[in-house]
Amino acid sequence: MPFSDRAGSSKKFRNSDSIHSDEDPLMDEELGRKYAPNIIVNQKYNIATFIPLVLFEQFVVFFNLYFLLVALSQFVPALKIGYIFTYFGPLCFVLLVTISKEAVDDIQRYKRDKEANSQLYQVLSLDGTRSIPSSKIRVGDMIVMQKDQRVPADMILLRTTEESGSCFIRTDQLDGETDWKLRLAVPSLQRLPDDEALHRVRGEVYADAPHKDIHAFIGTFTHVDEETGVEQKEPLGVENTLWTNTVLASGSAIGFVIYTGKDTRAVMNTNHPKTKSGLLDAEVNKMAKILFLVTLVLSVVMVGLNGFHGLWYIYVFRFLILFSSIIPISLRVNLDMGKSVYARQIERDDEIPGTIVRTSTLPEELGRIGYLLSDKTGTLTKNDMELKKLHMGTMSYSFDTMDEIMAHLSSAFEDHESSLVQTGTGVVGISGKGRRNISFRVKDIVQALALCHNVTPVTGAAGDVTYQASSPDEVAIVKWTEQMGLTLVGRDVNKIQLRVASTGSLLEYDVLHIFPFTSETKRMGIIIRDKQTHEVTFYEKGADVVMSGIVQYNDWLDEECGNMAREGLRTLVVAKKRLSPDMYEDFRTKYQQAELAIHDRNARKQHVIEEVLETDLELLGLTGVEDKLQDGVKNTLEQLRNAGLRIWMLTGDKIETATCIAVSSKLVSRNQNIQQIAKCKCPLKNPVDALNELDNLKSKVDCCLVIDGESLQLFLDHFQDEFIEIATLLPAVVACRCSPTQKAEITRIIKYHTKKRVLCIGDGGNDVSMIQAANVGVGIVGKEGRQASLAADFSVTQFSHITKLMLWHGRNSYKRSAKLSQFVIHRGLIISVMQAVFSALFYFAPIALYQGMLIVGYATIYTMAPVFSLVLDQDVSEDIALLYPELYKDLTKGRSLSFRTFCTWLLISVYQGGAIMVLSIILFESEFIHIVSISFTALIFNELLMVALEINTWHRIMVISEIVTILIYIGSMWLLPTYFDMSFILTARFVWKVAVITAVSSLPLYAVKMIKRHYAPPSYTKLT
């Protein structure tokens, strides 16, 4: 529907009294643009942009740009050397592989988009219902939604088939949370006799401008009452919305479309985080630039040795082209293919089932992690809650004495029923003195816990009852009240039903208001009316930090909260307040006015709650809920600490609970001191206090630092460098009361300050920022949903799986890629050295030694399979790598691919290239015409021997690739008579001389390797 101005107002309204046609000029008058079409577009390219964009992305890479320039130079007659396809062939092959991969990926995206855009939905119109595809849905349409149907656009829920006007939606594709969310229809529209009556309603919907926050929405529904003719206004909040990509989980519903396409919350929250690249890729790029300098220097030297005569710069360019194989164009393809192999090996590992590699460019990073930053709840712990303790000031009940609560509860309800006096008009009250003995106090808190929550019992197809809630804590508490004898049997928008086990009676309550839990308020409340006594009561539960200032004065709450936290329990303070009819009416009036506010609605509502309800609450008690440690956490943390990782635990929980979990999970090792910097222990009032605390911390290098969010922020604001310098040297740090923003900030600071690789692991939506800020992000599929898992580079099912992910797969990926990179570089260097020697012997003339199929086949069919088979090599067995995590420390030093190893391979290439070329000329002086076939054959066999020399653990594929490559090479001699004279090659003289050349070029290196292995063995050889 088009927005329309009402009485000159500039506010935006959506009309709901007609249905437009496809030709309607739907305009957003305030923003001055058409509404976005309701189409899903995940494609990166279209037909026109595909080739230009893909080519641009490829030629931004140094390797590809260099080879493009080399290939294009062959169109310049003065620079032409050999056949053009010799230069264009490898480049086109690399581009073809990459473009094909991009094309396949984009076609898949197109198919998914087309499928989503063509899904049919029922639209309610004056002529009844009609089907239209999702892409044709427009603002103002009324969509009829069925159970298990995906919501196609952001909508206001008008009506549901549930009498109460409620329905449930699944939001896991929007926010990653697996629990069902309760949504409410517009009350006045839910009361209409049928769906057709919607067309008779004269009204309009106001909606705020599109924004990203899925937990906030401000709107109003204004309509004219048909009976009275009076204009009425109803508030609309997030509880009245159905966001795109959520799924209707119960009943059927009618929604009114308010946002489409790119204006929907789902699309606005689809962010494309910066593409992560590994440290090894950066090192390889650096080496490519060094190789270019080597090529340039070698070209200038070759021209210089012959004297800078005539058009000497043309000769420099010709030599640059001749030596272009020094920079290996196939290196990036080899590395990318290797990464795909590593990703497949990780996903197919039976010992870490369910692991998904979402970013295939980072497997090597797993082998170089210096810092591990972990969430606590759901990551180190199971997020599997169980109520273990109940404290009521003068009485405390633990897991062993819960039967006493059951007895007290049973007694209280039996006494309550027997003391109710019936009169002719109904229940008038409780007879007797009504003294609050222990049983009634127990009844009060259990009843409060059974009522104050957002849990809904859902009956499955098999008749089994499950509880749906936004928090595992709430489900744990409701399950506990069921065990105690007070069961939640029914729940909708307007009422809650409880069954008392001891008497079998059903207690019914009207739900008047619910105030959901938010991370800002840290508490949730509910106002209910007892249908028997008509008493109105406000119940509230929340974190001790906020509740301690709301409840009546007491002298035990803070102390007991600390005691429970030290036991590793999550605490919740429970309180209530009875409301007189006048007090409730006063609240209802003020709250309704706040609900209708367009600006600062949430703040105004919260102000009314605090002013009227949250004063002088009666403290009922304190609950302690245990969150069990995940399986294998202790062993995992110990192994990672032995591997040299420094571990930080970042949590939003209390300092005592976090400290307890840190100790029980063995994050803090035995005999390690704990240094606390917290508001409750030693408050840092100003920067001077913070500086003194830093000086104190400097002397405690082997302790675990426990710090709260407020103190941490003070350090980061005033002494960031000094604090991080000290903190990053500590073996473990626990940061409590951390916000998601702080978690991400800490991650970035550690990365910047230490220059080491940081891995972040978490399971909830609040960990996404941290995961995306890390070099490697790992998400756990947990009870908080899949949001962290979907945003991460690697997804695992439990924390203990990262041991194998890092110590085994990370090790192999890094070691193999380092070896593969150096070998591909060596392969290019050796042939360029041979070219240099050949040119030097022929008066420094820029003449190509190998041309055509030889130069193309050298990097492909003749050597590619054996060289690539190095991605299957392993230097130690899996058992050794996991048994001795200390081996991991060597990897983080980056010695497998460094400037030193690069120089070593450079010298090897110079020696081997020189040896092959010089010996070929000496031994075959009389047959110089066959120099190409002689030297090339020795070169191929030398490379195959070098691959064999580098392999630590043979795999059958390695053996097959070596044998098949030899057969292919020998077979190709018959097919390429231009380069190979078979009458000469089939002589014994050729065979033994080539064998001698190959032996001289490769056997000395084998001898050097054996000597080095004997006198300076790698650390892992002592364990095998």
HUMORA-V626775 format. One record per backbone hydrogen bond with DSSP energy under -0.5 kcal/mol. CO is the residue of the C=O (numbers start at 0). NH is the residue of the N-H. Records with the same first field share a line. If there is no record, write none. Layout:
# HUMORA-V626775
CO: NH, NH
This chain:
# HUMORA-V626775
1: 14
4: 6
5: 8
11: 206
12: 14
13: 204
20: 23
23: 25
24: 26
25: 34
26: 2, 28
27: 31, 32
32: 27
36: 38
38: 40
45: 49
48: 52
49: 53
50: 54
51: 55
52: 56
53: 57
54: 58
55: 59
57: 60
60: 64
61: 65
62: 66
63: 67
64: 68
65: 69
66: 70
67: 71
68: 72
69: 73
70: 73
71: 74
72: 75
74: 76
75: 78, 79
76: 79
82: 85, 86
83: 86, 87
84: 88
85: 89
86: 90
87: 91
88: 92
89: 93
90: 94
91: 95
92: 96
93: 97
94: 98
95: 99
96: 100
97: 101
98: 102
99: 103
100: 104
101: 105
102: 106
103: 107
104: 108
105: 109
106: 110
107: 111
108: 112
109: 113
110: 114
111: 115
112: 116
113: 117
115: 118
116: 134
118: 133
120: 122, 131
121: 143
122: 124, 129
124: 127
127: 124
129: 122
131: 120
132: 135
133: 136
134: 37
136: 37
137: 140
140: 142, 256
141: 123
142: 144, 254
143: 121
144: 252
145: 148
148: 247
150: 244
153: 257, 258
154: 241
155: 157, 255
156: 185
158: 253
161: 164
164: 184
166: 182
167: 248, 249
168: 180
169: 246
170: 173, 174, 175
175: 785
178: 170
180: 168
182: 166
185: 188, 189
186: 190
188: 191
193: 196
194: 197
195: 198
196: 199
197: 200
200: 202
201: 223
202: 15
203: 221
204: 13
205: 219
211: 213
212: 215
217: 207
218: 235
219: 205, 221
220: 233
221: 203
222: 224, 231
224: 228
229: 224
231: 222
233: 220
235: 218
236: 239
237: 240
238: 183
239: 156
241: 154
242: 245
245: 150
246: 169
247: 147
251: 160
252: 144
253: 157, 158
254: 142, 256
255: 155
256: 139
258: 153
259: 262
260: 263
263: 267
264: 268
266: 269
268: 270
270: 272
277: 281
278: 282
279: 283
280: 284
281: 285
282: 286
283: 287
284: 288
285: 289
286: 290
287: 291
288: 292
289: 293
290: 294
291: 295
292: 296
293: 297
294: 298
295: 299
296: 300
297: 301
298: 302
299: 303
300: 304
301: 305
302: 305
303: 306
306: 308
309: 311
310: 313, 314
311: 315
312: 316
313: 317
314: 318
315: 319
316: 320
317: 321
318: 322
320: 323
321: 324
322: 325
323: 326
325: 327
326: 328
327: 330
328: 332
329: 333
330: 334
331: 335
332: 336
333: 337
334: 338
335: 339
336: 340
337: 341
338: 342
339: 343
340: 344
341: 345
342: 346
343: 347
345: 348
347: 349
348: 351
349: 352
351: 354
355: 357, 794
357: 359
358: 361
361: 364, 365
362: 365
363: 366
364: 367
367: 756
369: 645
370: 372, 758
371: 373, 647
372: 760
373: 649
375: 378, 379, 380
379: 629
382: 384
383: 627
385: 625
387: 398
388: 623
389: 396
390: 621
391: 393
394: 391
396: 389
397: 400
398: 401
400: 403, 404
401: 405
402: 406
403: 407
404: 408
405: 409
406: 410
407: 411
408: 412
409: 413
410: 414
411: 415
412: 416
413: 417
414: 418
415: 419
416: 419
418: 430
419: 421
420: 427
422: 425
425: 422
428: 420
434: 436
436: 440
437: 441
438: 442
439: 443
440: 444
441: 445
442: 446
443: 447
444: 448
445: 449
446: 450
447: 450, 451
450: 452
455: 467
457: 459, 465
459: 462
463: 459
465: 457
467: 455
470: 474
471: 475
472: 476
473: 477
474: 478
475: 479
476: 480
477: 481
478: 482
479: 483
480: 484, 485
481: 484
484: 500
486: 488, 498
489: 496
493: 510
494: 491
495: 508
496: 488, 489
497: 506
498: 486, 500
499: 503
504: 499, 506
506: 497
507: 530
508: 495
509: 511, 528
512: 526
513: 515
514: 524
517: 521
521: 542
523: 540
524: 514
525: 527, 538
526: 511, 512
527: 536
528: 509
529: 533
534: 529, 536
535: 578
536: 527, 538
537: 576
538: 525
539: 574
540: 523
541: 572
542: 545, 546
543: 547
545: 548
546: 549, 550
549: 616
555: 559
556: 560
557: 561
558: 562
559: 563
560: 564
561: 565
562: 566
563: 566, 568
564: 567
567: 626
568: 570
569: 624
571: 622
572: 541
573: 619, 620
574: 539
575: 617
576: 537
577: 579
578: 535
579: 583
580: 584
581: 585
582: 586
583: 587
584: 588
585: 589
586: 590
587: 591
588: 592
589: 593
590: 594
591: 595
593: 596
599: 603
600: 604
601: 605
602: 606
603: 607
604: 608
605: 609
606: 610
607: 611, 612
608: 612, 613
612: 614
616: 551, 618
617: 575, 619
620: 573
621: 390
622: 571
623: 387, 388
624: 569
625: 385, 627
627: 381
629: 632
631: 635
632: 636
633: 637
634: 638
635: 639
636: 640
637: 641
638: 642
639: 644
640: 643
644: 646
645: 371
646: 732
647: 373, 649
648: 650, 734
650: 737
652: 736
653: 657
654: 658
655: 659
656: 660
657: 661
658: 662
659: 663
660: 664
661: 666, 667
662: 665
666: 668
668: 671
672: 674, 703
673: 675
674: 705
676: 707
677: 681
678: 682
682: 684
685: 688, 689
686: 690
687: 691
688: 692
689: 693
690: 694
691: 695
692: 696
693: 697
694: 698
695: 698
696: 699
698: 700
699: 702
701: 672
702: 704, 731
703: 674
704: 706, 733
705: 676
706: 735
707: 711
708: 712
709: 713
710: 714
711: 715
712: 716
713: 717
714: 718
718: 722
719: 723
720: 724
721: 725
722: 726
723: 727
725: 728, 729
726: 729
730: 646
731: 704
732: 648, 734
733: 706, 735
734: 650
735: 708
738: 742
739: 743
740: 744
741: 745
742: 746
743: 747
744: 748
745: 749
746: 750
747: 751
748: 752
749: 753
750: 754
756: 369, 370
757: 774, 775
758: 372
759: 777
760: 374
761: 779
763: 766
764: 767
766: 770
767: 771
768: 772
769: 773
775: 759
776: 792, 793
777: 761
778: 795
779: 781
781: 784
784: 781
785: 789
786: 790
787: 791
792: 357, 358
793: 778
794: 355
795: 780
797: 800
798: 801
799: 802, 803
800: 804
801: 805
802: 806
803: 807, 808
804: 809
805: 810
807: 811
808: 812
809: 366, 813
810: 814
811: 815
812: 816
813: 817
814: 818
815: 819
816: 820
817: 821
818: 822
819: 823
820: 824
821: 825
822: 826
823: 827
824: 828
825: 829
826: 830
827: 831
828: 832
829: 833
830: 834
831: 835
832: 836
833: 837
834: 838
835: 839
836: 840
837: 841
838: 843, 844
839: 842
841: 844
844: 846
850: 853
851: 855
852: 856
853: 857
854: 858
856: 859, 861, 862
859: 862, 863
862: 866
863: 867
864: 868
866: 869
867: 870
868: 871
869: 872
876: 880
877: 881
878: 882
879: 883
883: 886
884: 887
885: 888
886: 889, 890
887: 890, 891
888: 892
889: 892, 894
890: 893
893: 896
897: 901
898: 902
899: 903
900: 904
901: 905
902: 906
903: 907
904: 908
905: 909
906: 910
907: 911
908: 912
909: 913
910: 914
911: 915
912: 916
913: 917
914: 918
915: 919
916: 920
917: 921
918: 922
919: 923
921: 924
924: 927
926: 929
927: 930
929: 933
930: 934
931: 935
932: 936
933: 937
934: 938
935: 939
936: 940
937: 941
938: 942
939: 943
940: 944
941: 945
942: 946
943: 947
944: 948
945: 949
946: 950
954: 957, 958
955: 959
956: 960
957: 961
958: 962
959: 963
960: 964
961: 965
962: 966
963: 967
964: 968
965: 969
966: 970
967: 971
968: 972
969: 972, 973
970: 973, 974
971: 975
975: 978, 979
979: 981
980: 983, 984
981: 985
983: 986
986: 990
987: 991
988: 992
989: 993
990: 994
991: 995
992: 996
993: 997
994: 998
995: 999
996: 1000
997: 1001
998: 1002, 1003
1001: 1005
1002: 1006
1003: 1007
1004: 1008
1005: 1009
1006: 1010
1007: 1011
1008: 1012
1009: 1013
1010: 1014
1011: 1015
1017: 1020, 1021
1018: 1021
1019: 1022, 1023
1020: 1023
